[in-house]
Amino acid sequence: MDKKKIGKKVLGYALMTLACFCYAVGISLFVEPNNIASGGVTGIAIILNKAIGGSTGIWFFVINIPILLIGMWKFGFKFLMSTVYCTTIISVFTDLLSRYGSPLTNDVLVATIAGGMLTAIGMGGVFKAGATTGGMDIVVKLCKLKFPYMKTGSLFLIMDFLVVLASAVVFQDIDRAFYSAMEVFVTSTLLDLVLYGKDGAKLIYIISDKSEKIAARLLDELNIGVTYMEGQGAYSGREKKVIMCVTKKQIAPRAEEIVKEEDPNTFMIVSSASEIYGEGYKSYFSEKL
């Protein structure tokens, strides 16, 4: 591995570490002290901490262990290596901040908004570095294998709703449940802005000598439609398969990462698509009525 690749790898892990710290600050110093259950595995960890004891960081790590093992079995070690790192770092930071840090506010509304913003910024940094925070990201991916007809966003929404419902039962406070739902909304909304701005979907064109390998991974790992188009280089005269695919904006960074992993010399165009009609997106007729 040359110095350039090593430097890029080190920079990527430095970004992930900083993003994980930001995520942990949002949870440990804003969300958890005010009994707000964030969505996903983090929310479950907070609930278990309050109901049984222990620490949120430890619970976060323990819950993620079986999820990561199943994920490795299904998707391979390479795909989840950086996710294992992020999961471990978040657990450590969350535990340390919970033990030695002090809550930065006792105002529940401020904690909800600030905590949601910090966790979104942290998750955005992790996703931009080509990793995930583990937990529900992997669970949703596994659910998609079993229920491919269900939308990814719908699965996340169902799971987050169940966590919020559980928080209402454990904390016996309907107000806190509403704040938890608000925190989930703030996080998901800001995360989209951090990663993609206001764009709706991404249209990707890929020109590579390894188009078949790239297409296979896009189909298997991301479950997105891929179309081949016949192309020919004007200078070389060589015929090539051009890949065209449309992805939800949440999936685009991982799609780009797959392309780079398979062929670093790929010629790739990524553009914003404001409206997409068809299976998995909007119905033309219903949208125009």
N, C-alpha and C positions, 0 to 999 in steps of 0.2 A: 504494500500500500504506500503510495507516494505521499510527500509532505502536504500537498494540496488537499488530498482526500482525508488525511489525518486531521488537518486543521478544520476542515468542514465538519468532520465528525465531532470534534471537541466543541466547536461552536454550537452545533446542534444540541449536544447534551448540556452545555452551559445554559442555553435558552430554555431547555426543558426544566432544568433545576430552578431557574428563576421563576418560570411559570408555575411550577409546583409550589414554590414558596408563596407566591401571590395567592394561589388557590387555598393553601393552608391558612393563610392570614384571614381570608374571608370566612372560612369555616370556624376557626378556633377563636378569633377575637371579635367576631360579629354575630354569626349565625347560631352557633352552639350555645354560648352563654345566655342567649335570650330565648332558648327553647324553641328555635325555629328549625324544622326538619327540612333540609334541602332535599331535592329529588334524588333518585337513584340510590346507589350503594352508600353514598355519604349520608343521606337521610336515614337510611336503615341503621347505620353505625351510630348516629346521634341518638336515635330512639332506643337502641340496645344499651347505650351508655347510661341513659337516664333511667331505663327500666330495670337493668340488671347490675350495672356498675362497670368498672374497668375504665377504658379510655376510648375515645372516638377513633384515634389513630390506630390503635391495636385492632379494634373491631373492623375498621375499614380494610386492614391488611388481611385479617382472618377470613372475612367474607369473600375477598377477592381470590384467595388461594384456590378453592375448587373451580371458580369461574375461569381463572387463568389456565389451570391444568386442562380443563375441557376445551378451552380455546386453543391451546397448543396442540391438542390431539386433533382437533378439527381443521385448524388453519396453518399449523406449522410453527416451529420455534422462531424462525426469522421474523415472521409477521408480528409476533408478540414480545420480542426481546426488549424493545424500547418501552413498551407498555408495562412490562414487569418492573423496569427501572423507575418509571413515573409512579407506579402504585406504591413501591417501597419508599421512595422519597416523600411522597405526600403523607404516608403513614407516619414517618419519622418527624417531619415538620409539624404535622397536626398534633402529635403527642407532645412534642417539646413546647410548642406554643401554648397548648392547653395547660401544661404543668407550670410553666414559668412566665407566661404572658398574662397580661390583665385585659379584660374586656375594654374595648375602646369606646363603647357607648352602652347606656342602659335604655335608650330610646328604641323601642321595638321597630318602629317604622324606619328609622335611620339605619338600624342594623340590617333590616330586610333589604333595603335598597343598596347600601354599601357592600353587604355580604354578597348579594347577587352580582353586583358589578365586578367585585374582585375575583369571584369564582369564574365568571365568564371570561375575564381577561386571562386568568390562569389557564383555563381550558383552551382558549384560543391560541395561546402560545404553545401549548402541548400539541394541538392539532397541526399547527403550522410547521412544527418540527417533525411531523410525520408519525406521531405516536397517539395514544389515547390514554385516558385516565383509568382504563380498565372497567370493571363493573358492568354497568348497564349497556355500555357500548358493545361489549362482547355478547351479553345476554340477548340483546336485540338482534345481533347478527346471527346467533344460533336460532332464535325464533323465526327469522326469515327463511332459514333452511327448512323448517317444519311448516311454516305458513307463508309461502312466497307471495300469496295474493294480498297480504296485509301490508299497508304502507309503513315505512320506517317511523315516520313522525307519529303515526297513530300508536305504534307499540311503545314508544317513549312516553307518550301522553298517558297511556293506560298504566304503565308502571309507576310514573311519578304521582298519578292520582291515588294509587294504592298506598304509596308511602305517606302522602299527605293525610289520607284517611286513617292510617295507622297512628300517625302523630296525634290526631284528634283524640283517639282512644287512650293512648299512653299518657299524654299530657293532660287529658280531660279538660281541654280548653279549646273551644271552637274558634275563638279569636286567633289563637296561635296557628290553628290549621289554615285559616284564611291568610295569615302572614306567610305561612309556608308555601301556599299556592302562589302568592304574590312573588316570593323569592324565586320560585321555579320559573315564573313568567319573565321576571327581570333577567335572570341568567340566560334563558333561551333566546330572548330578544336581542340582548347585547352581544351574545356569542355570535349570532348571525351577522351583526354589524361589524364585529371585530374581524371575522374571517372573510366576509364577502361584500361588505358595504350594503348597498340596497339592491344588488342584483338578484334576479329570481333564480335562474339556472345557468349552467355552463354548457357551452357547445365546444366540443374538443375534436380537433383533427390531428391525427397521428400518422406520420410518414416514417416508417422504420423497416429495416431488413428483418426484424424479428416481430413482425405484425401478428403472426399467428399465436406466438407465446403471450404477447401483450393482450390480445383479444381474449384468449382463454382465461387469463387471470382476472381481467375485468368482469367477465361473465361469472366465473366461479366465486371470486372473493367479494365482489360488490353487487352482483346480481343486477347489472344494468345491461340494457340492450346495446349491441354493437353492430354496425353496418360496414361491410367492405365496399369500397369504391375502387374501380380500376384507375390507376394513374400511370403516367409515363414521364420520366425526367427529360426536359427539353435538351439539356446538354449531353447527358449520358445515353439517352434513348432507351434506358432500362425501364421495364415495366415493374410497377410496385403496387401492392395492396395498400390503399389508404383507409385507415380506420376513422369512422365518424361515430361519435357517441354523444348523447346528451345526459347529463347527470344532475341530480339535485345538488344545490350549492354545498350542502353539508358533506357530500361524498367527494367533491372535486379534488380536494387536497390529497386524499388517499389515491385517487385515480392517477394523479400526476406523479405521485411517489412510485406507484407500480411501474409506470412507463419508464421513469428514470432508473429504477432497479434493473429492469430487463435490458434497456438500451440507453446508456448515457448520451449517445450521439443522435438520439431521436430528434426529428424536426416536429415540433408540436405547436399547435395554435390553440389557445384557450380564449374564448370570447364569451360575453354575456348574452344570454337569451332572455328577452323580456317576457315572451309568451310561448309556452309549449303546449300543444294539443295532442292528445293520443293516450294510449294505455299507460297508466301510471302517472299521468299528468291531468290536465284539464280536458273536459269534454267540450268540444267546439260548440255543439248545439246548446248545451245547458248554459255555457258562459255567455252566449250571445242572446239568450232569451231575456 
